[in-house]
């Protein structure tokens, strides 16, 4: 006898896959492997821990992708702790029970190029900056400061050569260097993941109508030079003033962050 609840769940999941498969066929953000990964991750998120999502053949067919693409998506999801794959009779793809940190990581990894996602990533990143600057003031070493100054040199060369996109990528590298000083694995991981989201969806840097791009780049370079100087000197008051200026400047529309 067929379990009615199981049948309804199967129909619901099959409908969800069909909709997402149609989205992948029409195109969209990310590669087919990335979109397939999102499809299966959605199943696992909605399922109970240990629930059978389907056989590999069934899910591949319903996702409408090549075997190599599907297997790569499964590999990624297994590495993230989202699913388990069992072979033999009764095998297939099963929802795992990831811990809260894994779920957080998967949420960050699933952000797409939608303007709202990127804007949220920037806003949250800016909110975390003061915490990371505090940690840098407490824990940075001469080697850390040297790495920050090397990145500043890259920013300076990009500014002098009128390469604004290279400048902002070096700017992010500086923030990553500051973040890596933090002894907090959770804070560091969240911040670096947010930087990856922002960087991966930034194609170019455009000026606002109120500020020329060279003027803005020069201001940002000076602010970050002073910030690194304050961290090196252990000047907490000045460092926090500068990171607050950084947050305010980041609210300007259409400018690099």
N, C-alpha and C positions, 0 to 999 in steps of 0.2 A: 504493500500500500504506500502511495506517495505521501510524504509529509507535506500538508498544505503550506505550512509556514516556510519550509525549505523551498517549496516551489515558488512562492511569492518572492522570496529573497533572490532566488535564481533569476526570475524575470526582471526584478528591479536592477540587479547588477548587470544583466545582459543589456538592458536598455541603456544603462549608464555608459557601458563600453561602446555600444553602437554610436551614441551621441558623440563621445570623445573621438572615436575612430573617424567619424565623419568630419570632425574638426581637423584632424590630422590630414585627412585627404584633401581638404580645402586649403591647407597650409596654415601658417601661423608662426608664432615665435618659437625658436629653438629647432633643433634637428628632429628627425623622426625618432631617434633613440631617446632624446629628452622627453618628447611628448608621450612616447610609449611608457617611459618611466613614470610619468605623471598619472597615466591611466591606471597602471597597476598599483601605484601608491595610493590612489583614491580608493580602490577596492579594499586594500589592507586597512586604511584608516577607518572605513565604515564597518569593517568586519570585526568579529570578536577574535581575541588571541587564540591562535590555533585553528581558526576556521579555514576550511578548504575553499580556495578561490576558484579552482578549476585545474584541469591538466594543462601542461605546457602547450600541447597541440590546440586545445580548445581556446585558450587565451590568445595564443598567437593568431589564430584564425579570426577571432572576434576583434582583435586590434588591427588586423589588416596590414601587417608588416612582414618583412622578410625574416627568416629564421635567425640570421646573424644579428639583425637589429633587435629582435625580441630577446635573444640570449644575452646580449650586452645590457639591455635594460634590467633583466633579472640579476645579472652580476652586480650592477650598481645598487640595486635595492637590497640584495643580500649583504653587501658591504655596509650599507647604512642600517642594517638591522630591521628592515621593514618587513621582509618576507623570509620564509624558509622554503627550500625546494627538496622534496623527497622523491626518490626513485622507487620503482617496483609497484606491485599491486596496491591500489589505494593511495598512490603517490600523487604528486602534482605540486602546485604552488599553494602555500599556506600563509595566513597572516601571522606575523610574529608579534611579540609583546615588547616593543622597544621601551626603554626607560625614558623618563622625562627629558633628559639631555639629548637623547637621540631624536625624540619628537621635535624638540626645538631646532636641532640642526636640520632636520628634514623640512621644517617650515621655512627656514631661511633659504635652503637650496631650491625650494619650489617657487620662490618669487620670480615673476616674469618681468618683461620689459614695460608693463603698463605704467603710465605716468604716476599713478597713485602709489604703486609699490616702490618705485624709485624715490619719490618724494618722501614717503614714510621712512625709507632707509636713511635718507639724508637727515631727516628730523631726529630720528633715534640716535644716529651716529653723533650728531651735534650735542645731544643730551648727555652722551657718555664721555665726551671729550674732557670735561672737568675732572671726572674720576680718574681717567688715565693720566692726566697731567699731575694729579696728586700722587699717583703711584710712581710716576717718573721722578718727581721731586724727592721721593723717599728712597727709591731703589736704583736709580740710574748709576752706571759706572762710567769711568773715562772712555771705555770702549764704546758704550752706548752713545755718548755724546759725540765721539768721533764719527760713528755711523750717521748720526743726524746731520752733522756738518758736511759730510760727504754728499748726502742727499740734497742739502741746501745748495751745494756747488752745482749739482745737476739742474736744480731749479733756476739758478742764476744764469747758467749757460743757455737754457731754453728761453728765458726772458730776454736775454741779450740778442739771441738769434731770431726773435719774434716767432717762436714756436709754442703758441699758447696751449695746445693739446698736450704736448710733451711736458710743458710746465705743470699742468694740473695733475698729470699722472705721477710726476716726481713729487708733487705736493702730497698726493695720497701715499706715496712710498714713505714720506717723512712721517705722516700720521701712523702708518703701520709700524715704523721703527719705534715711535713713542709707545704704541700699544704693546709691543713685544716686551717692553721693560716690566709691565705689570706682572706681579706674581699670581694674579687671579686668573686661573685657566678659563673660567666661565666668562668673565668680562672680556678677556683678550680674544677668546674665540668668537663671541658675539660681534665684537667690534670689527674684527678682520673679515668676518663673513659679510657684514654690511658693506664694508669697503669693496668687496668683490662684486656684490650686487650693483653698486653704483658704478664701478669702473667698467664692468662688462656691458653696461647699457649706455655708456657715454661715447658718442661717435665723434663729436667735435665740440669746440668751445665757442660760444657766440657772445658778443657784447650786449649790454643793455642800451637803451636809448639815452640814458643819463650819464653813463660812464664809458669812456673809450676802453677798449680791451688793453692796450699797453698801460694805461693809467691804473687799471684794476690789477693787472699782473704785478706791477711795481709795488702797489700797496700790499698785496698778499705776500710778496717776497719779503718786504721789510717786516711785516707782522710776524712771519714765521722765523726770521732771523732773530728777532727780539725774543720770541718765545723760547727758542733753543738756548739763547743766552741766559734767560731767566731760569730755566731748568738747570743749566750748568752751574749757575750761581746759587741755586737753592732758594731763589727769591719767590716765595709762594704768592705773596700779594701781587707782584707784577705778573707772574705767570697766569694767575686767575683773571686779572684784568685783560690780558691779551687774549685768552681763550674766550672770554665773553665778547670781546670785539670780533673775534673770528665767527662766533655764532651769529651775531647781528649781521655781519657782512654776508654770511651764507644765505640770508633770507632774500637777498636781491634776486629778482627773477632773471632767468636766462644767463646767469653768470656761473663760472666754475665754482665748485665747492671744495 
